[in-house]
């Protein structure tokens, strides 16, 4: 099995490389080695290497910056995935793309299913939603995996930010009215590999953590585990809950973006990410 991975330097990319079967062939690329926004480059690369599967972990994920750089977000999150989807179909490769819970507006109070209507409320979510549409319009056998609140020992994420702030702060105010499911990038990588091995049908699937939580409660859990592992050498961190309205950001965030995993569990037998267990693992590696 030969697999082309884009976005190899990101959180998911690193974890995918860590989990990759030793008897498969991996073509791990970043934007320097393969510019997915350049259609000619995409076609030439895939024609030359002829992968069996293409996994697109590349994305523009800076939610607030996307409000100021909509064209760049559009190129990376819509045009790039479209180029890969078209080339995958042309050269008979299975295409798997990673999307986000931010395609939803967050007005529900029960988990979003794959059939729910998307209605993004920021540029990042809009470009990711448009990328999904472009993929499915050009490659009906493609797999799209929506996930949420991704963290890992790699790259930039909420867990690493909290631990960094804890090194020089004694008190933090964290939003307590946005609900989602933290998801370990290593578990997403395992889910993708399972779907490859099971030859799952195309379509949209949701994959996320096994427990819904707020950012405030997630931060509190991070510090609790860090203290238990003696990862925080400063005095105990005081975490205060605040409302979204108390901390305005350039891009709006959905207040509720919990994803239902019923479909992926039923079809592929894939269980939700045990983010509590993963959090212990990640913090032990970071500190």
TORBA-372505 format. One line per field, with one value per residue (C-alpha): residue number from 1; residue in three letters; x, y, z. Coordinates in Angstrom, 2 decimals, decimal comma, m for minus. Layout:
% residues N
seba <- (NUM / ...)
kero <- (ALA / ...)
xx <- (X / ...)
yy <- (Y / ...)
zz <- (Z / ...)
END
This chain:
% residues 287
seba <- (1 / 2 / 3 / 4 / 5 / 6 / 7 / 8 / 9 / 10 / 11 / 12 / 13 / 14 / 15 / 16 / 17 / 18 / 19 / 20 / 21 / 22 / 23 / 24 / 25 / 26 / 27 / 28 / 29 / 30 / 31 / 32 / 33 / 34 / 35 / 36 / 37 / 38 / 39 / 40 / 41 / 42 / 43 / 44 / 45 / 46 / 47 / 48 / 49 / 50 / 51 / 52 / 53 / 54 / 55 / 56 / 57 / 58 / 59 / 60 / 61 / 62 / 63 / 64 / 65 / 66 / 67 / 68 / 69 / 70 / 71 / 72 / 73 / 74 / 75 / 76 / 77 / 78 / 79 / 80 / 81 / 82 / 83 / 84 / 85 / 86 / 87 / 88 / 89 / 90 / 91 / 92 / 93 / 94 / 95 / 96 / 97 / 98 / 99 / 100 / 101 / 102 / 103 / 104 / 105 / 106 / 107 / 108 / 109 / 110 / 111 / 112 / 113 / 114 / 115 / 116 / 117 / 118 / 119 / 120 / 121 / 122 / 123 / 124 / 125 / 126 / 127 / 128 / 129 / 130 / 131 / 132 / 133 / 134 / 135 / 136 / 137 / 138 / 139 / 140 / 141 / 142 / 143 / 144 / 145 / 146 / 147 / 148 / 149 / 150 / 151 / 152 / 153 / 154 / 155 / 156 / 157 / 158 / 159 / 160 / 161 / 162 / 163 / 164 / 165 / 166 / 167 / 168 / 169 / 170 / 171 / 172 / 173 / 174 / 175 / 176 / 177 / 178 / 179 / 180 / 181 / 182 / 183 / 184 / 185 / 186 / 187 / 188 / 189 / 190 / 191 / 192 / 193 / 194 / 195 / 196 / 197 / 198 / 199 / 200 / 201 / 202 / 203 / 204 / 205 / 206 / 207 / 208 / 209 / 210 / 211 / 212 / 213 / 214 / 215 / 216 / 217 / 218 / 219 / 220 / 221 / 222 / 223 / 224 / 225 / 226 / 227 / 228 / 229 / 230 / 231 / 232 / 233 / 234 / 235 / 236 / 237 / 238 / 239 / 240 / 241 / 242 / 243 / 244 / 245 / 246 / 247 / 248 / 249 / 250 / 251 / 252 / 253 / 254 / 255 / 256 / 257 / 258 / 259 / 260 / 261 / 262 / 263 / 264 / 265 / 266 / 267 / 268 / 269 / 270 / 271 / 272 / 273 / 274 / 275 / 276 / 277 / 278 / 279 / 280 / 281 / 282 / 283 / 284 / 285 / 286 / 287)
kero <- (UNK / UNK / UNK / UNK / UNK / UNK / UNK / UNK / UNK / UNK / UNK / UNK / UNK / UNK / UNK / UNK / UNK / UNK / UNK / UNK / UNK / UNK / UNK / UNK / UNK / UNK / UNK / UNK / UNK / UNK / UNK / UNK / UNK / UNK / UNK / UNK / UNK / UNK / UNK / UNK / UNK / UNK / UNK / UNK / UNK / UNK / UNK / UNK / UNK / UNK / UNK / UNK / UNK / UNK / UNK / UNK / UNK / UNK / UNK / UNK / UNK / UNK / UNK / UNK / UNK / UNK / UNK / UNK / UNK / UNK / UNK / UNK / UNK / UNK / UNK / UNK / UNK / UNK / UNK / UNK / UNK / UNK / UNK / UNK / UNK / UNK / UNK / UNK / UNK / UNK / UNK / UNK / UNK / UNK / UNK / UNK / UNK / UNK / UNK / UNK / UNK / UNK / UNK / UNK / UNK / UNK / UNK / UNK / UNK / UNK / UNK / UNK / UNK / UNK / UNK / UNK / UNK / UNK / UNK / UNK / UNK / UNK / UNK / UNK / UNK / UNK / UNK / UNK / UNK / UNK / UNK / UNK / UNK / UNK / UNK / UNK / UNK / UNK / UNK / UNK / UNK / UNK / UNK / UNK / UNK / UNK / UNK / UNK / UNK / UNK / UNK / UNK / UNK / UNK / UNK / UNK / UNK / UNK / UNK / UNK / UNK / UNK / UNK / UNK / UNK / UNK / UNK / UNK / UNK / UNK / UNK / UNK / UNK / UNK / UNK / UNK / UNK / UNK / UNK / UNK / UNK / UNK / UNK / UNK / UNK / UNK / UNK / UNK / UNK / UNK / UNK / UNK / UNK / UNK / UNK / UNK / UNK / UNK / UNK / UNK / UNK / UNK / UNK / UNK / UNK / UNK / UNK / UNK / UNK / UNK / UNK / UNK / UNK / UNK / UNK / UNK / UNK / UNK / UNK / UNK / UNK / UNK / UNK / UNK / UNK / UNK / UNK / UNK / UNK / UNK / UNK / UNK / UNK / UNK / UNK / UNK / UNK / UNK / UNK / UNK / UNK / UNK / UNK / UNK / UNK / UNK / UNK / UNK / UNK / UNK / UNK / UNK / UNK / UNK / UNK / UNK / UNK / UNK / UNK / UNK / UNK / UNK / UNK / UNK / UNK / UNK / UNK / UNK / UNK / UNK / UNK / UNK / UNK / UNK / UNK / UNK / UNK / UNK / UNK / UNK / UNK / UNK / UNK / UNK / UNK / UNK / UNK)
xx <- (0,00 / 1,41 / m0,03 / 0,52 / 0,23 / m0,07 / 0,41 / 3,09 / 4,43 / 1,12 / m0,24 / m2,14 / 0,63 / 3,21 / 0,89 / m0,01 / 3,68 / 4,10 / 1,21 / 1,94 / 2,35 / 5,98 / 5,15 / 3,42 / 5,06 / 4,57 / 5,08 / 5,00 / 4,90 / 4,60 / 3,81 / 7,43 / 7,43 / 3,88 / 1,87 / m1,69 / m3,00 / m1,06 / m3,14 / m0,31 / 2,07 / m0,57 / m1,21 / 2,47 / 3,29 / 0,44 / 1,06 / 4,71 / 4,22 / 0,81 / m0,28 / m3,08 / m4,44 / m4,14 / m4,65 / m5,04 / m4,03 / m3,01 / m5,17 / m5,22 / m6,31 / m5,62 / m9,26 / m8,84 / m6,15 / m8,45 / m10,70 / m7,82 / m6,50 / m9,64 / m7,96 / m5,17 / m7,65 / m9,72 / m6,69 / m5,55 / m8,94 / m10,94 / m8,80 / m6,12 / m8,55 / m10,38 / m7,13 / m6,30 / m9,80 / m9,79 / m6,30 / m7,16 / m10,12 / m8,06 / m5,30 / m7,55 / m6,42 / m8,69 / m8,97 / m9,38 / m9,76 / m9,89 / m12,46 / m13,82 / m16,72 / m16,58 / m18,68 / m21,64 / m23,06 / m23,31 / m27,01 / m27,96 / m27,88 / m27,54 / m24,62 / m24,38 / m24,79 / m23,33 / m26,75 / m27,15 / m27,08 / m23,80 / m23,83 / m20,33 / m20,07 / m16,45 / m14,14 / m12,23 / m15,41 / m16,73 / m13,59 / m13,59 / m17,27 / m16,61 / m13,71 / m16,04 / m18,50 / m15,74 / m14,41 / m17,75 / m18,74 / m15,60 / m14,98 / m18,01 / m15,89 / m13,88 / m13,99 / m14,33 / m13,65 / m14,84 / m13,12 / m12,84 / m10,61 / m7,49 / m4,53 / m1,27 / 2,35 / 3,13 / 2,59 / 0,42 / m2,75 / m4,80 / m3,02 / 0,45 / m0,79 / m2,24 / 0,95 / 3,03 / 0,83 / 1,02 / 4,77 / 4,44 / 0,87 / m0,93 / m4,45 / m6,24 / m9,75 / m11,10 / m14,36 / m17,00 / m19,93 / m18,43 / m18,95 / m17,00 / m15,09 / m11,28 / m9,72 / m6,21 / m4,50 / m2,99 / m6,47 / m7,55 / m4,55 / m5,56 / m9,12 / m7,90 / m5,67 / m8,55 / m10,78 / m8,06 / m7,65 / m11,43 / m11,92 / m14,72 / m17,15 / m16,97 / m18,94 / m18,79 / m17,92 / m17,56 / m14,73 / m14,05 / m13,43 / m15,68 / m16,75 / m18,24 / m16,61 / m16,06 / m12,71 / m12,72 / m13,25 / m10,70 / m8,13 / m8,91 / m8,35 / m5,05 / m3,72 / m4,97 / m3,12 / m0,03 / 0,07 / m0,35 / 2,54 / 4,60 / 4,75 / 3,96 / 6,65 / 4,98 / 2,28 / m1,23 / m3,01 / m6,33 / m8,70 / m11,74 / m14,75 / m15,88 / m18,42 / m17,65 / m18,99 / m16,31 / m13,54 / m14,34 / m12,32 / m12,08 / m13,77 / m16,97 / m16,91 / m19,82 / m21,09 / m21,85 / m19,97 / m20,28 / m20,20 / m22,17 / m20,00 / m22,81 / m22,04 / m18,30 / m18,82 / m21,53 / m19,81 / m16,14 / m16,27 / m14,20 / m14,61 / m14,36 / m11,05 / m10,41 / m9,13 / m8,60 / m6,17 / m4,55 / m4,20 / m2,09 / 0,08 / 0,52 / 1,33 / 3,88 / 5,62 / 5,45 / 6,94)
yy <- (0,00 / 3,36 / 6,41 / 10,07 / 12,33 / 16,10 / 18,39 / 16,13 / 18,85 / 19,45 / 17,78 / 15,10 / 14,66 / 13,92 / 11,49 / 9,78 / 9,19 / 7,77 / 5,33 / 4,37 / 0,62 / m0,34 / m2,58 / 0,22 / 2,96 / 6,53 / 9,66 / 12,38 / 15,90 / 19,45 / 22,60 / 22,92 / 19,48 / 19,60 / 22,80 / 21,46 / 24,82 / 24,34 / 22,01 / 21,22 / 20,32 / 18,07 / 16,23 / 15,81 / 14,51 / 12,01 / 10,86 / 10,25 / 8,44 / 6,78 / 6,38 / 3,99 / 6,44 / 10,20 / 11,58 / 15,35 / 16,61 / 20,01 / 22,94 / 26,63 / 26,40 / 29,88 / 30,72 / 34,40 / 35,08 / 33,64 / 36,68 / 38,82 / 36,27 / 34,85 / 34,32 / 32,22 / 30,22 / 29,68 / 28,43 / 25,96 / 24,78 / 24,70 / 24,84 / 22,49 / 19,74 / 20,07 / 19,63 / 16,51 / 15,07 / 15,51 / 14,03 / 11,12 / 10,22 / 10,61 / 8,29 / 5,83 / 6,68 / 6,70 / 10,22 / 10,95 / 14,54 / 15,95 / 18,64 / 20,37 / 20,83 / 24,55 / 23,90 / 24,12 / 27,25 / 25,78 / 26,48 / 22,85 / 21,31 / 17,68 / 16,18 / 17,10 / 14,24 / 13,96 / 14,80 / 18,10 / 21,25 / 23,16 / 26,87 / 28,16 / 31,44 / 32,32 / 32,37 / 29,29 / 27,24 / 28,60 / 27,63 / 24,15 / 23,70 / 24,85 / 22,42 / 19,57 / 20,57 / 20,84 / 17,40 / 15,60 / 17,40 / 16,10 / 12,75 / 10,92 / 8,11 / 10,49 / 10,19 / 13,34 / 13,04 / 15,94 / 16,26 / 18,77 / 20,43 / 18,59 / 18,30 / 16,35 / 16,50 / 18,22 / 21,71 / 24,40 / 23,49 / 24,33 / 21,88 / 23,22 / 26,81 / 26,20 / 24,57 / 27,41 / 30,03 / 28,12 / 28,61 / 32,36 / 32,95 / 32,13 / 32,87 / 32,32 / 33,14 / 30,51 / 30,38 / 28,17 / 28,40 / 26,76 / 23,00 / 20,47 / 17,20 / 17,28 / 14,80 / 13,34 / 13,59 / 10,14 / 8,67 / 10,49 / 8,96 / 5,50 / 6,09 / 7,05 / 3,99 / 1,76 / 3,24 / 2,58 / m1,03 / m1,58 / m0,06 / 2,15 / 3,73 / 7,38 / 10,05 / 12,25 / 10,76 / 12,34 / 11,44 / 13,11 / 12,66 / 10,55 / 13,31 / 16,76 / 19,53 / 23,31 / 25,03 / 26,00 / 22,41 / 21,17 / 23,64 / 22,62 / 18,98 / 19,84 / 21,52 / 18,75 / 16,12 / 18,30 / 18,73 / 14,99 / 14,36 / 17,13 / 18,88 / 22,28 / 23,55 / 26,87 / 27,36 / 26,05 / 27,69 / 29,40 / 28,96 / 31,22 / 30,58 / 33,38 / 33,77 / 34,06 / 37,61 / 38,41 / 37,48 / 38,82 / 37,38 / 38,41 / 35,20 / 33,93 / 30,43 / 27,97 / 27,62 / 23,93 / 21,76 / 18,26 / 15,62 / 12,37 / 9,33 / 6,85 / 6,48 / 5,78 / 3,38 / 1,47 / 1,31 / 1,01 / m0,11 / 2,91 / 4,08 / 7,66 / 9,13 / 8,55 / 12,06 / 11,76 / 8,89 / 10,68 / 13,87 / 12,07 / 10,67 / 14,05 / 15,98 / 13,36 / 13,92 / 17,71 / 18,25)
zz <- (0,00 / m1,05 / 0,71 / m0,09 / 2,96 / 2,68 / 5,66 / 7,10 / 9,40 / 11,17 / 14,29 / 12,42 / 9,88 / 12,57 / 14,35 / 11,06 / 10,39 / 13,92 / 13,43 / 9,83 / 9,14 / 8,60 / 5,64 / 3,70 / 1,63 / 2,82 / 0,74 / 3,41 / 2,00 / 3,27 / 1,30 / 0,16 / m1,42 / m2,78 / m3,19 / m3,19 / m4,44 / m7,71 / m9,86 / m12,29 / m9,46 / m7,88 / m11,13 / m11,93 / m8,44 / m8,31 / m11,88 / m11,03 / m7,72 / m8,28 / m4,64 / m3,73 / m1,17 / m0,69 / 2,83 / 2,98 / 6,41 / 5,04 / 6,07 / 6,93 / 10,58 / 12,02 / 12,74 / 13,57 / 10,95 / 8,29 / 8,75 / 7,45 / 4,93 / 3,31 / m0,05 / 1,43 / 3,51 / 0,36 / m1,58 / 1,06 / 2,35 / m0,88 / m4,02 / m2,65 / m1,60 / m4,91 / m6,83 / m4,82 / m5,18 / m8,96 / m9,33 / m7,02 / m9,21 / m12,38 / m11,16 / m9,28 / m5,76 / m2,71 / m1,31 / 2,41 / 3,58 / 7,12 / 7,89 / 10,98 / 13,38 / 12,51 / 9,39 / 11,81 / 13,44 / 16,93 / 17,48 / 18,22 / 21,67 / 20,58 / 18,63 / 14,96 / 12,50 / 9,01 / 7,58 / 9,42 / 7,33 / 7,52 / 8,28 / 9,16 / 11,05 / 10,26 / 7,24 / 8,35 / 8,66 / 5,38 / 3,46 / 5,02 / 4,13 / 0,58 / 0,41 / 1,36 / m1,37 / m3,98 / m3,06 / m3,23 / m6,44 / m8,12 / m6,41 / m5,05 / m3,60 / m1,40 / 2,39 / 4,49 / 8,22 / 10,35 / 13,70 / 16,53 / 19,14 / 17,99 / 20,35 / 20,43 / 21,49 / 18,18 / 16,78 / 18,33 / 20,21 / 23,29 / 25,58 / 24,78 / 25,03 / 28,50 / 29,75 / 28,37 / 30,05 / 33,30 / 33,38 / 33,91 / 35,06 / 38,29 / 37,04 / 33,75 / 32,49 / 30,11 / 28,13 / 29,70 / 27,27 / 24,18 / 24,10 / 22,04 / 22,15 / 22,43 / 20,01 / 20,05 / 16,66 / 17,15 / 17,43 / 14,27 / 12,51 / 13,71 / 12,53 / 9,05 / 8,85 / 9,93 / 7,23 / 4,65 / 5,76 / 5,88 / 2,40 / 3,72 / 1,28 / 0,40 / 2,22 / 5,30 / 8,70 / 12,13 / 14,49 / 17,83 / 21,55 / 23,76 / 26,15 / 25,62 / 27,63 / 27,70 / 27,17 / 30,87 / 32,01 / 29,48 / 30,81 / 34,37 / 33,41 / 31,72 / 34,86 / 37,12 / 35,11 / 34,79 / 38,57 / 39,10 / 36,70 / 38,33 / 34,97 / 36,48 / 38,80 / 39,61 / 42,20 / 41,57 / 38,62 / 39,30 / 36,35 / 36,17 / 33,88 / 31,59 / 28,78 / 25,08 / 25,26 / 27,85 / 25,43 / 21,95 / 19,05 / 15,43 / 14,28 / 15,85 / 17,33 / 17,46 / 21,02 / 20,51 / 18,02 / 19,45 / 16,71 / 16,65 / 15,99 / 15,36 / 11,65 / 11,88 / 14,80 / 12,94 / 9,55 / 10,49 / 14,13 / 15,13 / 18,71 / 19,92 / 21,00 / 24,71 / 25,19 / 28,94 / 28,41 / 25,49 / 27,52 / 30,13 / 27,35 / 25,65 / 28,81 / 29,85 / 26,51 / 26,49 / 29,93)
END
